[in-house]
Amino acid sequence: MSTNCLGTEMEEQRECSRADRMRWVYEQHVQPCLVELFGTSLFVFVGCASVIENVAASGVLQPAVAHGLALAVLIMVFGQISGGHFNPAVSLSVCLCGGMELLRLVPYILAQMCGGLIGASLAKAICSTGSYDTALGGAIHPNTTDLTKATQAEVMMTLFLTMVVCMGAVNSRTRSPWAPFCIGLAVTANIFAGGTVSGACMNPARAFGPAVVANQWTHHWIYWVGPTFGALLTVTFIRLLFGDQKTRVVLK
């Protein structure tokens, strides 16, 4: 075989190796973040629109069902790529439970926050101005003057949600193929339970997007403090239950 042929083969191997590395980087780091961005956009869009268009019929039925169904469907569709978090509190709990590399945590959260902005902007674009203004753009706000109770409600509801995620979709001993459905039901149940107290956000990205787009920042800190503490409580309880046993993610 000539020297030229050997050189050509080596060059082709290097090109293939480079292409494989780029594909690996894309599939492991870029694609999951894009999915979190896109999925969070859709989730926040549906969530905001369900609140904005529910102005005439007061109550939590429409938002509860819309949020729960949207999340279940999105996890079912995108879960195999990114895990289907669409929520910084969920990403935090999954990461600390060993279900996701720490390297991915900040990119996931940034993608989710940007997704929240996009979803809220899309909701504003399609909804009537009157309904949008009346519903404050779908922004989450507490329905009580007792901010301690509102924060506690967010902690407990996020604890419930993240516990279902970590035990149903992450932990190798308890995970279930029904996890997307169970997670959607947990969101729906939480909104029924706490929607009239704190707004039942459980998701800083869901709060942040419409807060920016509609410029509604009343007691916004609750929707960062409550979900963060709820996620950390979930991690604490799971560590107490399983010790140092490593969990492994089921959805990649």
NORCORPE-V434800 format. One record per helix or strand. SS is the DSSP state (alpha for helix, beta for strand). FROM is the first residue (numbers start at 0). TO is the last residue. If there is no record, write none. Layout:
# NORCORPE-V434800
ss->SS from->FROM to->TO
ss->SS from->FROM to->TO
This chain:
# NORCORPE-V434800
ss->alpha from->2 to->51
ss->alpha from->60 to->81
ss->alpha from->87 to->95
ss->alpha from->101 to->125
ss->alpha from->128 to->133
ss->alpha from->135 to->137
ss->alpha from->146 to->169
ss->alpha from->178 to->193
ss->alpha from->203 to->213
ss->alpha from->221 to->241
